[in-house]
Amino acid sequence: MVDLPTLPAIVPGHVSHSRRVPKRHRFRYRTYQWLVDVTDLPRRGWLGSFRAADHLGDPNRSLRDNVAHFTAAHGVELRPDDRVVMLSNARTFGYVFDPLTVFWCLTAAGDLRCVVLEIHNTYGERHAQLGRATQFSLDKQFYVSPFFTVEGRYDVTLRLEPGRLAVAIDLHQHDQRVFSAAFTGTPRPAARRAVLATVLRNPFVTHQIATLIRIHGVWLWFRRLPVVQRRPHTPPEGVAR
């Protein structure tokens, strides 16, 4: 059973990346995300808002309906009383970039039915995959970093508790762990004062994320890391282009 914090929640924390081969490269930054029920999305204006068009499928349907359509297309039917909880960046100052969104799909009793990982890259493409536990592995199917091929597997570990939230992903290629990414944070009720304080500590956070990804990419390119050619991506069923 998943023990949820009070929702909606603002989740200040840190994101870290560690690249191991062929060149070592690491960073860790302070950031924050939101943890929300997709049927009760907060509206905080320029401080944070959410749109169905920013995630998964049809922008004319609700986010809940889009998640249910995706899970059904991949073997898991959500029931009307199931709950969908999303960890995501919000749209702030009119802009959002969300490298990874996590959806926990829970039964009415609070048991985990499945999770959905939605990935965006900086080329405007999106992808999603489904897992059935809080620890699982997935085949790599999507071009994210220009320095990694689309092969190997991701080992995913999720932790969602009232006092702690963590998402950790390890990429394995050629029988070795080549890359790790993690977000860890502490959920806090999204009262207006708490949201304002968090946003002011990290203003323009999604602009910052998109900019830093490009800066680190340029730095690795200057270090002569080979670039892997990107092929056009066809999203899986239930994910709009």
N, C-alpha and C positions, 0 to 999 in steps of 0.2 A: 504494500500500500504506500502511495506517495503522500507524504506529509507536506502540504503546501504552506508557504508563507501567506500573509495577508496580501490580497491582490486588489488593485494593481500595485506593483512594487517597482521602485527604482533600484538598480543593482550596481552601485559603485564597486569597482574592482580593478583588476589588471589583466591585460592581454600579453601573452609572451609567444615568441616564435623561436625555434632553434633548428637551423639547417646544419646537417652534419657532413654531407658529402655533395659534390667533390671539394667544396670549400666551406669552412665553418663560418656561420653568421648567426648572431643572436640579437634579440632586442626584447625589451619589456617596457610597456607604457601603462600609465593610468588611464582608465576609461570608465564607461558605464553602459549598461543596457537596461531594457525594460522587461519585466515579467508580467504578462497580462493574460486575462481570459479573453479569447477572441470574440466572444459574444457580448463583452462589456468593455470595449476599447476606450481608454481615457482620451479626452480631448483637452490638451493643454496649449493649444495655439502654437506659437513659435517655439514653445518649450518642448513640445512633443505631440505628434499626431500620427495616425496610422491609416493606410489606405489598402484596400484589397489589391489594387493594381501593383503595389510594391511587392507582392508575394504570390507565388504559385500560378493561379489560373485566371479565370474570367474576371475582369475588373468590374463587370456588371452584377456579379454575384457577391454574396458575403464571403468574408475570409473563412468562416466556419464551413460554409458549403464547399468552398474550393478545397479545403483540407479533406473533407469527407469524400469528395470526388476523387482526389488523388489516392487516398488510402484504399478506396473501393477498387480502383483500377489496379492496385498492387496487392490485393488479396485480403484486406481488412475492412469489414463493414462497420462503420460507426453507428451506434444507436442514437436515437433522438435525445436521450438523457445523458449521453457521454459528454465529457468536458474536454475542451482543447485549450491548453495553456501554451503561450508562445514566449520564447526568449528572443528578443529582437532589438535592433536599433530603431528608434523612432525617427520620423521626419522632423528635423529641426531647422529653423530658418529657411524652410521651403525646400530642403534637400535631404536625401537619405541615400546611404550606401551601406549595405548589410552583407558582409562576406559570408556569414553563416547565421541562419535562423533555425532555431530548434522548436519543434512542436511536440509537446507531450499530450497524447490522447489517452484520457482516463475514463474508466467506468464511473457510474454514479457512486459506487462505493469507494472510489479513489484508487482502484487498482490500475496498473498500466496495461493499456491495450496495445499501443505501439508508439513509436516516435517517428517523426519525419525530420530529416535534415535537408534544408534548402540552402543551396550554395549559389552565390553570385560572383562572377569574375569582373575584372575591370574592363572587359570588352563588351559589356552589356548583355552577356548571356546568363542564363540561369538553369539550374539542375536541381533535382531532389531525389532522395532515396529514403527507403523505409527500413526501420529496425524494430525488433520486437522485445527488446530488453534494455536495461541501462548500461550494459556492456555487450558490445557486438562488433563484428567486422563487416566491412563492405568492400566490394571491388571498386577501385578508382575508375570512374567513367567520364570524368569531366576535366577539361583543361583549365587550371587555375593559375599556377605559376608558370611563366614562360620558360622556366629552367628545369621543369620536371615533365617527363613523358606521361601519357595517360595509360598507366599500367600500375600494377601492384595492388595493395589493399590498405584500407584505413582501419585501425583499431580505435574504437570510440568508447569513451567512458563518460557517463553523465551522472551528476549528483545534484539532487534537488531537495533541499531541506529548508525549514524556516530560517535557520541561521547561516546557511551556506549554499552557494550554488557554484557548480564547477562543470566545465565542458573541456575534455581533453581528447585530442586526436593525434594519433601517430601514423605516419605514412611509412609503409614497408615496401621496398623494392629490391629485387635481387637478393632476398634473404637477409636484408639488414634494414634497421630503422634509419631512414634518411632525413626525416623531418618530423617535428612535433609542434603543435599549436595548442594553446590553452587559454581559457578565460576563467577566472575565479572572482567571486564577489560576494557581498553580503546584502541580501534583499532587505529593503526598508519600505514601509508603507509610503505610497506616492502622494503624500500630502503636498499641497502647493509649496510650502516653505522648503521641504526637503528636496523637491524637484528643482526649485529655483537655485538652491545652494549647490546642488550637484551639477546643474548645467553651467553655472557661473564658474565652477572650478575647471570644467572642461568645455568651454564654449566651442561651437562649430565642430562638435566631435565627429560627425560623419564626414564632413569636409576633411578633417584631420586624418581620418582613417584612409580615405581614398588617396590623399596626397602622400602619406607615409608609405603606402604600398608602392607607389610609383618611385619615390625617392630611393627606397631600398632596392627596387628592381634596377634602377639606373646604376646604383653603387655596385651591385653584383655584375652587371654588364661591363662596367669599367674594370672589374677584376677578372674579366675574360671568361666568365661562366658561359658555356654554350647555350644558345637559345634554341628551344624546341619549336618547330613550326606548328602553328595552330591550325586545326582543321575546323570547318563549320560544325557547330554542335546542333544536333536535333534533340530537343528536350523530350523526356519521357512523357507518356500519357498522363494528363492531369496537370502539366506544367506549360504555361503559355510562353511563347517566344518573347 
